[in-house]
Amino acid sequence: MKRFKNILFVKEAAASCEAAFERAVALAESNQASLTVIDVVEHQLFDFSVIPKGLTSDSLKHAILDERCEQLEALVAAAREKITVATTVAYGIPYIEMIRKVLRDGHDLVIKPAYNSGGLKAGLFGSTDMHLLRKCPIPVWLMKMPKSGKFKRILAAVDIGHENDKAQRDALSMQIVELSSSLALTEFGELNIVHAWHAVGESTLRGGRGGYSGKEVDDYVDDVMVQHRQWLDALYRKATQHLGKDALNYLKPQIHTPKGWPRQAIPQLVQEINIDLLVMGTVARTGLPGFFMGNTAEVIINNIHCSVLAVKPEEFVTPVTLED
């Protein structure tokens, strides 16, 4: 069972944090984990062109930072009766300071309330959210609290887009299923696993290319489907082999193997079965400098309105460093 031991919670100034923070506290308590809360004041706030009379830029800067510290302390006060909570206020570019905190202090999970600008066409996730999804080297949970207050339906999306080599794909898929299974047990939720697939060249073959009959094409598509389902069954068995009988009997995941492209099938499934949390990989194809999240993953994220827990492969290296 996956257990986090050093959780970093990000206070989002533009979003309500209380409910998400309570879930972070509950997760830290159940995992016997340490919890740190960070707030980052954007460096742009300190580009003073006009200073109120009687103040210096330094005194105004310290006043802003002190206010943020007080707000953090108010947020965590009740939680300190349950667990030990550390707080820190930084300033700079938010996602960079958050990732530097991860690198500096060895955090193994970032939890952040999802930011929604509120516009009619706005997506659930803001600029800092997307930077974290692309560049943070550890799992990032962008949390949108369900109306029920619980993550009742969890969806593990595996092998999205076939963008990585087989070994990396299988290792990342294992990580996603292990993490989703653990959260389903912790949250007393329903586990769903989705693996979208397609038969390469099916439309071409059905158009008469190659001289194959309709039945031969059908047989080919059926063979591809069986291969993918066998892969998914083997993946789940391997990912949960360490769990006890009671845990396995509870999980009994709903398996979804839609035929089609993941970027279309997964957002549709999220909406159809009312998913509260999507767990997925976000790594890009290797060897492309400057690209840290795959196009398929980005399209999916921009078309869902539930929480997302993004996972990177172990060998992922963030472009953020501790030094400028």
C-alpha positions in Angstrom: 0.0 0.0 0.0 1.4 3.4 -1.0 2.0 5.6 1.9 3.1 9.2 1.7 5.5 10.4 4.5 6.3 14.0 3.8 3.3 16.0 2.3 3.5 19.6 1.1 0.2 21.5 1.0 0.0 24.6 -1.1 -2.2 27.5 0.1 -4.0 28.9 -3.0 -4.7 32.6 -2.3 -7.3 32.7 -5.1 -9.3 29.6 -3.9 -11.0 28.4 -0.8 -8.4 26.1 1.0 -10.2 24.9 4.1 -11.8 21.8 2.8 -8.8 20.7 0.8 -6.6 21.4 3.8 -8.8 19.2 6.0 -8.4 16.3 3.5 -4.6 16.9 3.5 -4.6 16.7 7.3 -6.7 13.5 7.2 -4.3 11.9 4.7 -1.2 12.9 6.8 -2.9 11.5 9.9 -3.8 8.2 8.3 -0.3 7.9 6.8 1.5 9.1 9.9 3.1 11.6 7.6 4.6 15.1 8.2 2.7 18.0 6.7 4.1 21.3 5.6 2.0 24.2 4.4 3.5 26.7 1.9 2.3 30.0 0.7 4.2 31.8 -2.1 3.9 35.6 -2.5 4.5 36.4 -6.2 7.5 38.5 -6.8 5.5 40.9 -8.9 3.8 42.2 -5.8 7.1 43.7 -4.8 7.6 45.7 -8.0 6.8 48.9 -6.2 6.4 52.0 -8.3 4.6 54.0 -5.7 5.2 53.6 -1.9 2.7 55.0 0.7 4.2 57.9 2.6 6.1 56.8 5.7 6.9 53.3 4.4 9.9 51.9 2.6 9.7 49.1 0.0 11.3 46.7 2.5 8.8 47.6 5.3 5.9 47.1 3.0 7.3 43.8 1.7 7.7 42.6 5.3 4.2 43.7 6.1 2.8 41.6 3.3 4.9 38.6 4.2 3.8 38.9 7.9 0.2 39.0 6.9 0.6 35.8 4.9 2.3 34.1 7.8 -0.6 35.1 10.1 -3.1 33.7 7.5 -1.2 30.4 7.4 -1.1 30.1 11.2 -4.9 30.7 11.3 -5.4 28.0 8.7 -3.4 25.3 10.5 -4.3 26.2 14.1 -7.0 23.5 14.5 -4.9 20.9 12.7 -2.1 21.2 15.3 -4.3 19.5 17.8 -4.1 16.3 15.6 -0.7 16.4 13.9 2.5 18.4 13.7 2.2 21.0 10.9 5.1 23.2 9.7 4.4 26.5 7.8 6.6 28.5 5.4 6.1 31.6 3.4 8.3 32.2 0.3 8.3 34.8 -2.4 9.1 34.5 -6.1 7.5 32.6 -9.0 5.0 30.3 -7.2 5.6 27.0 -9.1 9.4 27.4 -8.9 9.4 28.1 -5.2 7.0 25.1 -4.6 9.2 22.7 -6.6 12.4 24.1 -4.9 10.7 23.3 -1.5 10.1 19.7 -2.8 13.8 19.4 -3.9 15.1 20.9 -0.7 13.1 19.0 1.8 12.3 15.7 0.1 8.5 15.9 0.0 6.8 13.0 -1.7 3.3 14.5 -2.5 2.1 18.0 -3.3 -1.5 18.8 -2.6 -2.9 22.0 -4.0 -6.5 23.3 -4.4 -7.3 23.5 -8.1 -7.6 27.1 -9.3 -10.6 28.1 -11.4 -10.7 31.7 -12.7 -14.5 31.4 -12.8 -15.0 32.4 -16.4 -17.6 30.5 -18.5 -14.9 28.9 -20.7 -12.3 28.6 -18.0 -10.8 25.3 -17.3 -10.4 23.9 -13.7 -6.6 24.4 -13.6 -4.7 27.6 -13.6 -1.2 28.5 -14.8 0.6 27.4 -11.6 -1.3 24.2 -11.6 -0.2 23.4 -15.2 3.4 24.2 -14.4 3.3 21.8 -11.4 1.8 19.1 -13.6 4.5 19.5 -16.2 7.6 20.0 -14.0 7.1 18.8 -10.4 9.1 15.5 -10.0 6.7 14.0 -7.4 2.9 13.3 -7.5 0.8 16.4 -7.6 -2.8 16.3 -6.4 -4.8 19.2 -7.7 -7.8 19.0 -5.5 -11.4 20.0 -6.3 -13.5 18.9 -3.4 -16.6 16.8 -4.3 -19.9 18.1 -3.0 -20.1 15.0 -0.8 -16.7 15.9 0.7 -15.4 12.4 -0.2 -13.6 11.0 -3.2 -16.1 8.2 -3.8 -15.1 7.3 -7.4 -11.4 7.1 -8.3 -10.3 6.4 -11.9 -6.8 5.1 -12.7 -5.9 5.9 -16.4 -3.1 3.7 -17.6 -0.9 3.7 -20.7 -2.2 7.0 -21.9 -1.2 7.7 -25.5 1.6 5.0 -25.8 4.0 7.9 -25.6 6.8 6.1 -23.8 8.8 2.9 -24.3 7.3 -0.3 -22.9 9.4 -0.5 -19.8 8.7 3.0 -18.7 5.0 2.7 -19.7 4.6 -0.4 -17.6 6.4 1.0 -14.6 4.4 4.2 -14.7 1.1 2.2 -15.1 2.1 0.1 -12.1 2.7 3.2 -10.1 -0.7 4.6 -11.1 -2.7 1.4 -10.2 -0.8 1.0 -6.9 -1.5 4.6 -5.9 -5.2 4.5 -7.0 -5.8 1.2 -5.1 -4.2 2.7 -2.0 -6.4 5.8 -2.2 -9.5 3.8 -2.9 -8.9 1.8 0.3 -8.1 5.0 2.3 -11.1 6.9 1.0 -13.4 3.9 1.1 -14.0 4.7 -2.5 -14.9 2.8 -5.7 -11.9 2.0 -7.9 -12.2 2.2 -11.7 -9.4 1.5 -14.1 -9.5 2.7 -17.7 -7.3 1.7 -20.6 -8.3 3.1 -24.0 -7.0 1.3 -27.1 -7.3 1.2 -30.9 -6.3 -1.1 -33.6 -3.7 0.5 -35.8 -4.7 0.8 -39.4 -8.2 -0.5 -38.9 -9.9 2.2 -41.0 -7.3 1.8 -43.8 -7.9 -2.0 -43.9 -11.7 -1.6 -43.9 -11.3 0.8 -46.8 -10.0 -2.1 -48.9 -6.3 -1.5 -48.6 -4.3 -4.8 -48.4 -7.1 -6.9 -49.7 -8.4 -8.1 -46.3 -12.0 -9.3 -45.9 -14.3 -7.8 -43.4 -14.0 -10.9 -41.2 -10.2 -10.8 -41.3 -10.3 -7.2 -40.2 -12.8 -8.0 -37.4 -10.5 -10.9 -36.3 -7.5 -8.5 -36.2 -9.4 -6.0 -34.1 -10.6 -8.7 -31.7 -7.0 -9.9 -31.3 -5.9 -6.4 -30.5 -8.7 -6.0 -27.9 -7.8 -9.3 -26.2 -4.1 -8.3 -26.1 -4.9 -5.0 -24.4 -7.3 -6.6 -21.9 -4.8 -9.3 -21.0 -2.1 -6.6 -20.4 -4.5 -4.7 -18.1 -5.5 -7.8 -16.2 -1.8 -8.8 -15.6 -1.0 -5.2 -14.6 -3.7 -5.1 -11.9 -2.7 -8.5 -10.5 0.9 -7.5 -10.3 0.1 -4.1 -8.8 -2.1 -5.5 -6.1 -0.3 -8.8 -5.3 0.9 -7.5 -2.0 -2.6 -6.7 -0.8 -4.4 -9.0 1.6 -7.6 -10.9 0.7 -9.9 -8.4 2.5 -8.4 -5.5 0.6 -8.7 -7.3 -2.8 -12.3 -8.3 -2.0 -13.1 -4.7 -1.2 -11.5 -3.2 -4.3 -12.9 -5.3 -7.1 -12.3 -2.5 -9.6 -14.6 -1.6 -12.5 -12.5 -2.2 -15.6 -13.1 0.0 -18.6 -11.5 -0.7 -22.0 -13.1 1.7 -24.4 -12.0 1.5 -28.0 -10.8 4.9 -29.2 -8.2 7.6 -28.4 -7.5 8.3 -24.7 -7.9 12.1 -25.2 -11.5 11.5 -26.1 -12.5 8.3 -24.2 -11.1 9.3 -20.8 -12.8 12.7 -20.4 -16.1 11.1 -21.6 -15.8 8.4 -19.0 -15.0 10.9 -16.3 -18.2 12.6 -17.0 -20.3 9.5 -17.6 -19.6 7.8 -14.3 -19.1 11.0 -12.3 -15.4 10.5 -11.3 -14.2 12.5 -8.3 -10.4 11.9 -8.8 -8.5 11.0 -11.9 -5.0 9.4 -11.4 -2.9 9.6 -14.5 0.7 10.0 -15.8 1.7 13.2 -17.4 5.2 12.6 -18.8 6.0 13.5 -22.4 7.8 11.5 -25.0 11.4 11.2 -24.0 14.1 13.1 -26.0 12.1 16.2 -26.8 13.8 19.1 -25.0 11.4 21.6 -23.4 8.4 19.2 -23.4 7.5 17.8 -20.0 3.9 16.7 -20.4 2.5 14.6 -23.2 0.0 16.2 -25.6 -2.6 13.4 -24.8 -2.3 14.1 -21.0 -2.6 17.9 -21.6 -5.8 17.5 -23.7 -7.4 15.2 -21.1 -6.5 17.6 -18.2 -8.0 20.6 -20.1 -11.3 18.6 -20.6 -12.1 17.4 -17.1 -13.6 19.1 -14.1 -12.6 16.7 -11.3 -9.5 16.5 -9.1 -6.4 15.0 -10.8 -3.5 13.3 -9.2 -0.6 13.4 -11.7 2.3 10.9 -11.5 5.7 11.1 -13.1 8.1 8.1 -13.8 10.9 7.7 -11.3 13.5 8.7 -13.8 11.8 12.1 -14.5 14.1 15.1 -13.9 12.6 18.5 -13.2 14.0 21.5 -15.2 13.7 23.5 -11.9 16.9 23.8 -9.9 17.7 25.1 -6.5 19.7 28.0 -8.0 18.6 30.7 -10.5 
